[in-house]
Amino acid sequence: MDNQFRPQGFAILPLVVKNLLIINGIFFLATIAMDMVWHIDLAQYLGLHYIGASDFRPYQFVTYMFMHGSFAHLFFNMFALWMFGNAIENAWGPKRFLIFYFVCGIGAGLTQELVQYIQFSDIHNFQNVNLGGRIVPVEDYLNMLTTVGASGAVYGILLAFGMMWPNSMIYLYFLIPIKTKWFVLIYGLLELFTGFSSIDNVAHFAHVGGMVFGLLLILYWKNQGNGGNSKFKIKFNKNKSGNGRPKSDWDYNKERHDEDRKTDEILDKISRGGYDSLTKEEKEFLFKQSKKS
């Protein structure tokens, strides 16, 4: 039995992932339409501005996640959301997945604001900024510092997938096989390194922030599932783990999702080659699953 990750098709998307894809697409089309018809830059109002700029509004910590600077920016974010968010929402359920998505996205925005605040803490001592021959007032320059995109939330989802299915194989650039745990680690370190070493228009620290806030939320949920005292405590499941302790919802849902995926793979194998094509292990697994149902 292989251990490759296969995302589900678009026809059977879970509720939150499907609606996030639709809403992001609508916002992108609205951005194009408003610019063409009324010459209004929607990102000026809904993108996340630097907290010290006059155009900054608190609601932008949410709205910036639905704005994208180009079709390629939108496509790759939504592709990753579809590819990895599918499995996570099916394992967690829509409510927890939605909470996780927004915590990662807002956390990424907060991280970006903190980094920018450190970078531009003394800019108010000046009146103008030299942009390579073009002089602009400081206030105008600060309003130009706008962050858009769902990348921070998507990086949090990538982290969650790597923690839940660390040994699943994915294909980097559709060609290079790599386990998700190494994929997540490499991308996280690369974003951290690039954030310190490069000057570009990519919010690298926002990506790292999305992963950090996602990790903190996952650890919080797991702690609540292991006996923490909170009104948000995850209830224990009746099923037992190997050491005799009850499983948390996190572990139970992950196990169920893995079993469902393995069952689907075995049924596909039966449809292609018949029951006799199964290995002894696969037959025993299928028998145990039938007893559960």
Number of C-alpha atoms within 10 A of each C-alpha: 10 8 12 15 18 13 13 14 10 11 7 9 18 19 15 18 24 17 12 17 19 13 13 21 19 13 16 19 13 14 19 15 15 13 13 11 8 8 11 14 15 17 20 14 17 23 28 30 27 23 19 16 17 12 20 20 15 10 12 21 23 18 20 23 25 22 26 24 14 11 12 10 15 20 15 14 22 21 13 16 23 22 19 22 26 24 24 24 21 18 22 19 15 16 12 12 20 17 12 23 26 20 21 32 32 25 25 32 32 20 23 24 22 15 16 16 15 9 10 12 11 9 14 12 8 9 10 16 17 11 9 6 7 8 11 14 12 18 17 14 15 22 18 14 16 20 26 24 24 32 28 35 30 27 29 30 26 26 26 21 20 20 15 19 18 16 16 18 20 19 14 12 7 7 8 9 14 15 19 25 19 14 19 21 12 12 16 22 12 13 18 17 13 16 19 10 9 10 9 9 9 15 24 23 26 31 29 27 27 32 27 21 23 28 19 13 17 17 12 15 18 18 15 19 22 17 13 14 11 8 7 11 16 19 15 19 17 12 13 13 13 8 7 8 13 18 21 24 20 19 19 20 18 19 15 13 17 16 15 13 15 18 16 12 15 21 16 12 15 14 11 10 11 11 14 10 14 17 12 10 10 17 15 12 15 17 11 11 13 9 7 6 5
